[in-house]
Amino acid sequence: MPADSSPQHLAMLRILYGACSAALDAFRAADNPVDAQLVNDLEAMMVRTKDEIERLTARLREAP
């Protein structure tokens, strides 16, 4: 991945994380019966996205 696109990728990952988090919050606040697999998938996506955010943030710190 080119170094100049890393900040854009980081921004997209943050948007994805926020969208997943907001969806989970909305489902839980509404006490809406949601497919359990969808909730599991959203939670897994948040974990994976957080890991990618941390990895990319560290990479950007190391870049000259």
GIMO-V548257 format. One record per backbone hydrogen bond with DSSP energy under -1.0 kcal/mol. NH is the residue of the N-H (numbers start at 1). CO is the residue of the C=O. Records with the same first field share a line. If there is no record, write none. Layout:
NH = CO + CO
This chain:
5 = 2
9 = 5
10 = 6
11 = 7
12 = 8
13 = 9
14 = 10
15 = 11
16 = 12
17 = 13
18 = 14
19 = 15
20 = 16
21 = 17
22 = 18
23 = 19
24 = 20
25 = 21
26 = 22
27 = 23
28 = 24
29 = 25
30 = 26
32 = 27
39 = 35
40 = 36
41 = 37
42 = 38
43 = 39
44 = 40
45 = 41
46 = 42
47 = 43
48 = 44
49 = 45
50 = 46
51 = 47
52 = 48
53 = 49
54 = 50
55 = 51
56 = 52
57 = 53
58 = 54
59 = 55
60 = 56
61 = 57
62 = 58
63 = 59
